[in-house]
Amino acid sequence: LSHGQDYLCWSVFIFLLIAIAFLLLTFSMHLFCTKKGSRMMNYFLGFSFFSRFFQIIVILLLYTSFTFMFPVVQEIYILLYFASLVSTYLYIRCFINGEEYLTKSDLIHLIPIIFAFIHIFPFSLFGNINWDIVANQVLTGGQLSITERTGLFSPSIYNKVQIFFSASYLLASWHVVITSKFINRVWD
């Protein structure tokens, strides 16, 4: 590709990311503010959209000249990522099972969020994080390729816990879908 075609492709890519980020932010704000439907489920789905908005903002910051904002946005994204695992699962479970309220046993789902808080806050205030290396690693290989410390826990522990929680909540969500009577109702 010539330089002009590269620039055009790059511009289209950035435009699409901005458009998707705008839509995710709009949908999440609508879900947070609407009074129709289940307020709890609206919050869960809105929060999932909001965390994906931040994921795109991280990418946009790295591909544009606003990398000075990357450390703050990355730390917010880490916290939102773990919280979105929980909110997405709870949304799916409540939607399929018709649940309107959470129970005390649902407090166990605070574990990933507490892990993210412990990882981010004590170390980010006093630790020395090389954000240039982290940004480069996210650009070249994604969030799971980070080998630089981003918080209290070592990169290998953080990545293993992130994979564990992601896989666990994905499997739990599929378990709820497959074992529910919802699929039978849709196909009948």
C-alpha positions in Angstrom: 0.0 0.0 0.0 1.1 3.5 -0.7 1.5 6.2 2.0 -1.8 7.7 1.0 -3.7 4.4 1.3 -2.0 3.7 4.6 -3.2 7.0 5.9 -6.7 6.4 4.7 -6.9 3.0 6.2 -5.6 4.4 9.5 -8.1 7.2 9.5 -11.0 4.8 8.8 -9.8 2.6 11.7 -9.6 5.5 14.1 -13.0 6.8 13.0 -14.6 3.4 13.5 -13.0 3.1 17.0 -14.3 6.5 17.9 -17.8 5.7 16.5 -17.9 2.4 18.5 -16.7 4.1 21.7 -19.4 6.8 21.2 -22.1 4.1 20.8 -21.0 2.1 23.8 -20.9 5.3 26.0 -24.3 6.3 24.7 -25.9 2.9 25.3 -24.4 2.6 28.8 -25.5 6.1 29.8 -29.0 5.3 28.5 -29.1 2.1 30.5 -27.9 3.9 33.6 -30.6 6.6 33.3 -33.6 4.7 31.9 -36.5 4.0 34.2 -38.0 1.2 32.0 -37.4 -2.4 32.6 -35.4 -3.9 35.5 -33.2 -1.2 36.9 -30.7 -3.8 38.3 -30.4 -5.5 34.9 -30.0 -2.1 33.2 -27.1 -1.3 35.5 -25.4 -4.6 34.9 -25.7 -4.3 31.1 -24.8 -0.6 31.1 -21.7 -1.3 33.2 -20.6 -4.0 30.8 -20.9 -1.5 27.9 -19.1 1.1 29.9 -16.1 -1.1 30.5 -15.9 -1.9 26.8 -16.0 1.8 26.2 -12.9 2.2 28.4 -11.2 -0.7 26.6 -11.6 1.2 23.3 -10.3 4.4 24.9 -7.1 2.6 26.0 -6.6 1.5 22.4 -7.3 5.0 21.0 -4.9 6.6 23.5 -2.1 4.3 22.4 -2.8 4.8 18.7 -3.0 8.6 19.0 -0.8 11.3 20.6 -2.7 11.2 23.9 -0.5 8.6 25.6 0.1 10.8 28.6 -3.4 9.8 29.8 -2.7 6.1 29.3 -1.7 5.3 32.9 -4.9 6.6 34.5 -7.2 5.2 31.9 -5.4 1.8 32.0 -5.8 1.5 35.8 -9.5 2.5 35.5 -9.8 -0.1 32.7 -8.2 -2.8 34.9 -10.8 -2.2 37.6 -13.7 -2.0 35.2 -12.6 -5.2 33.4 -12.9 -7.3 36.5 -16.1 -5.6 37.5 -17.5 -6.2 34.0 -16.9 -9.9 34.3 -19.2 -9.9 37.3 -21.8 -7.6 35.8 -22.0 -9.5 32.5 -22.5 -12.8 34.3 -25.1 -11.4 36.7 -27.0 -9.8 33.8 -27.1 -13.1 31.9 -28.1 -15.1 35.0 -30.8 -12.6 36.0 -32.1 -12.2 32.5 -32.4 -15.9 31.8 -33.8 -16.9 35.3 -36.1 -13.9 35.6 -34.4 -12.7 38.8 -35.2 -9.3 40.1 -33.0 -9.2 43.2 -29.6 -10.4 44.2 -29.1 -12.6 47.3 -26.5 -12.5 50.0 -24.7 -15.4 48.3 -24.0 -13.1 45.3 -21.5 -11.2 47.5 -19.0 -13.8 46.5 -18.9 -12.0 43.1 -17.1 -9.1 44.8 -13.9 -11.2 44.9 -12.7 -10.2 41.4 -13.4 -6.5 42.1 -11.6 -6.7 45.5 -8.7 -8.3 43.7 -8.5 -5.5 41.2 -8.7 -2.8 44.0 -5.9 -4.5 45.9 -3.8 -4.8 42.7 -4.2 -1.2 41.6 -4.5 1.2 44.6 -1.8 0.5 47.1 0.9 0.0 44.5 -0.1 2.7 42.0 0.1 5.4 44.7 3.6 4.4 45.8 5.0 2.1 43.2 7.2 2.7 40.2 5.5 1.5 37.0 7.1 1.9 33.6 4.0 2.9 31.6 5.9 3.3 28.4 6.8 -0.4 28.4 3.2 -1.3 29.4 1.8 0.7 26.6 4.1 -0.8 24.1 3.3 -4.3 25.3 -0.5 -3.6 25.1 0.0 -2.3 21.5 2.0 -5.2 20.3 0.2 -8.1 22.1 -2.8 -7.0 24.0 -3.6 -6.8 27.7 -2.6 -10.4 28.4 0.9 -9.9 27.0 1.9 -7.4 29.7 5.1 -8.6 31.4 5.7 -5.3 33.3 4.3 -4.7 36.7 1.0 -2.7 36.6 0.1 -2.9 40.3 0.8 -4.8 43.5 0.9 -8.3 42.1 3.6 -9.6 39.8 2.7 -9.7 36.1 2.5 -13.5 36.0 0.2 -13.7 39.0 -2.0 -10.9 37.7 -2.3 -12.5 34.2 -3.1 -15.9 35.7 -5.8 -14.5 37.9 -7.2 -12.5 35.0 -7.3 -15.6 32.8 -8.9 -17.6 35.7 -11.6 -15.1 36.4 -12.3 -14.5 32.7 -12.6 -18.3 32.0 -14.6 -18.9 35.1 -17.2 -16.2 34.4 -17.4 -17.2 30.7 -18.0 -20.9 31.7 -20.5 -19.9 34.4 -22.4 -17.8 31.9 -22.6 -20.6 29.4 -23.6 -23.0 32.2 -26.5 -20.7 33.0 -27.6 -20.6 29.4 -27.2 -24.3 28.6 -28.9 -25.5 31.8 -31.8 -23.1 31.6 -35.2 -23.7 30.2 -34.7 -20.5 28.2 -33.4 -22.2 25.1 -36.3 -24.6 25.0 -38.7 -21.6 25.3 -37.0 -19.8 22.4 -37.1 -22.8 20.1 -40.7 -23.9 20.9 
